Amino acid sequence: MKNIVEILKSHFIVLQIVIENFTILDSNLEILIKIKSSDFDEKTILFDRVSSININSDYYFCSSKSSIIIEDLAHAQIEGVKYKIAVAEDSMTFYCENIILAN
């Protein structure tokens, strides 16, 4: 998690957001966010066991001003939820259980 925080504190651009297993019932929903940072090159962050996806825009896009905010909810003791994620000025929010640096 420390590496992920370091990457997100740097200046980065969101290149791609992929929602995996979205149409498969009873599957592990995952979100992959590929970012490019001048300090860390291209990295992919995997958000595992995603729930409650909310996209607040008719036309969702990423820009150079996009951000990724991670809120630690471990103290809330909600089953299957450890983090709340907000992407690109709250255009997309979701909860997840694990965050993994994929590369």
C-alpha positions in Angstrom: 0.0 0.0 0.0 2.9 2.3 0.7 4.0 2.1 -2.9 0.5 3.0 -4.1 0.3 6.0 -1.9 3.7 7.2 -3.2 2.5 6.9 -6.8 -0.8 8.7 -6.1 1.0 11.6 -4.3 3.0 12.2 -7.5 1.7 14.0 -10.6 0.0 11.4 -12.8 -2.5 11.0 -15.6 -5.2 8.4 -15.7 -4.7 6.5 -19.0 -7.4 3.8 -18.7 -10.1 2.4 -16.4 -11.2 -1.2 -17.0 -14.1 -2.8 -15.1 -13.6 -6.6 -15.2 -16.3 -9.3 -14.7 -19.0 -6.7 -14.8 -21.5 -8.8 -16.7 -20.7 -12.1 -14.9 -23.1 -12.9 -12.1 -21.6 -13.9 -8.7 -18.0 -13.1 -9.9 -15.3 -11.1 -8.3 -15.7 -7.6 -9.7 -12.3 -5.8 -10.3 -11.4 -2.3 -11.5 -8.0 -1.7 -13.1 -6.7 1.8 -13.3 -3.7 2.5 -15.5 -1.8 5.7 -14.7 1.3 7.3 -16.1 3.5 9.3 -13.7 6.7 11.2 -14.6 8.3 9.7 -11.5 7.1 6.1 -11.8 6.3 5.5 -15.5 3.1 3.5 -16.3 1.5 1.6 -13.4 -1.7 -0.4 -13.0 -3.6 -0.4 -9.7 -6.0 -3.3 -9.2 -9.0 -2.7 -7.0 -10.3 -6.1 -6.0 -13.7 -7.3 -4.7 -15.4 -4.0 -5.8 -18.9 -3.2 -4.8 -21.4 -0.2 -5.1 -20.0 1.4 -8.3 -21.5 4.8 -8.9 -20.7 6.7 -12.1 -22.1 10.3 -11.9 -21.7 11.4 -15.4 -23.5 10.7 -18.7 -20.1 10.8 -20.4 -17.3 9.7 -18.2 -13.8 10.7 -19.1 -10.3 11.2 -17.5 -8.3 14.4 -17.9 -4.9 15.6 -16.7 -6.7 17.0 -13.6 -8.2 13.6 -12.7 -7.4 12.3 -9.2 -7.7 9.0 -7.3 -8.7 9.4 -3.6 -8.6 6.4 -1.3 -10.4 6.5 2.0 -9.5 3.9 4.6 -12.8 2.4 6.0 -11.2 -0.5 8.0 -12.4 1.1 11.2 -16.0 1.0 10.0 -16.1 -2.8 10.2 -18.3 -3.2 7.1 -18.0 -6.8 5.8 -16.1 -7.0 2.6 -15.2 -3.3 2.5 -11.9 -1.8 3.5 -11.6 1.3 1.2 -13.8 3.9 -0.5 -12.4 5.1 -3.8 -13.2 8.3 -5.7 -11.9 8.8 -9.2 -11.8 11.9 -11.4 -13.5 14.6 -9.3 -16.0 12.1 -7.9 -17.3 11.1 -11.4 -16.8 7.5 -10.3 -16.9 6.1 -6.7 -16.8 2.6 -5.4 -15.9 0.4 -2.5 -13.3 -2.4 -2.5 -11.7 -4.9 -0.2 -8.1 -5.0 -1.6 -5.8 -2.6 -3.5 -2.9 -4.2 -5.3 -0.1 -2.6 -7.4 -0.3 -4.9 -10.5 3.0 -3.9 -12.0 
